[in-house]
């Protein structure tokens, strides 16, 4: 399943070598955390989150075939300086 997530995300971004997918397995759910280059995060999320929702739907469908539950999270770089509001 991790390979599926990596394959999809690497196909979307300009810097596929910077894509990292971490898999965390819990008792009832598996979490996939996606990290990408800061300039590629928007490509993974898409307009209004459409691409992110599509990735989640594909992974959940694959997991349902295996009777598993999964969650896909896209991690963003929050260390970027935020723009000041106009005064």
C-alpha positions in Angstrom: 0.0 0.0 0.0 2.9 2.4 0.8 4.3 1.7 -2.7 0.9 2.8 -4.2 1.0 6.1 -2.3 4.6 6.8 -3.3 3.9 5.9 -6.9 0.9 8.3 -7.2 2.6 11.2 -5.4 5.9 10.9 -7.3 4.0 11.0 -10.6 2.5 14.4 -9.6 5.5 16.4 -8.4 8.6 18.0 -10.0 11.0 16.6 -7.4 10.1 13.0 -6.9 13.3 12.3 -5.1 12.2 14.5 -2.2 8.9 12.6 -1.6 8.8 10.7 1.6 5.9 8.5 2.7 5.9 7.3 6.3 3.6 4.4 7.3 2.4 4.2 10.9 0.3 1.1 11.8 -2.0 1.3 14.8 -4.5 -1.3 16.2 -7.3 -0.5 13.8 -5.9 2.0 11.2 -2.8 2.6 9.2 -1.7 6.2 8.6 0.3 7.3 5.6 2.1 10.7 6.0 3.2 12.3 2.8 6.1 14.8 2.8 7.2 16.6 -0.4 9.3 19.6 -1.3 7.7 22.9 -0.3 7.1 23.9 -3.9 5.4 20.6 -4.7 3.0 20.5 -1.8 0.4 22.4 -3.8 0.6 19.9 -6.6 -0.1 17.1 -4.1 -3.1 18.9 -2.5 -4.5 20.4 -5.7 -7.2 23.0 -6.1 -9.6 22.9 -3.2 -7.9 19.6 -2.1 -9.3 17.7 -5.1 -6.1 15.8 -5.8 -5.6 15.0 -2.1 -9.1 13.7 -1.9 -8.6 11.6 -5.0 -5.4 10.0 -3.5 -7.4 9.3 -0.3 -10.2 7.7 -2.3 -7.8 5.4 -4.3 -5.9 4.3 -1.2 -9.1 3.7 0.8 -10.5 1.6 -2.1 -7.3 -0.5 -2.2 -7.4 -0.9 1.6 -11.1 -1.9 1.6 -10.2 -4.9 -0.7 -7.8 -6.0 2.1 -10.3 -5.3 4.9 -8.1 -2.5 6.3 -8.7 1.1 7.3 -6.2 3.8 6.2 -5.8 7.5 6.6 -3.7 9.7 4.3 -2.2 12.9 5.7 -0.2 15.5 3.7 2.4 17.3 5.8 3.2 20.9 5.0 6.2 23.0 5.9 4.8 25.3 8.6 8.2 26.9 9.1 7.7 29.3 6.2 7.4 32.9 7.2 3.8 34.1 7.0 3.0 37.3 5.1 2.0 40.3 7.2 -1.5 41.6 6.8 -1.9 44.8 5.0 -2.3 47.8 7.2 
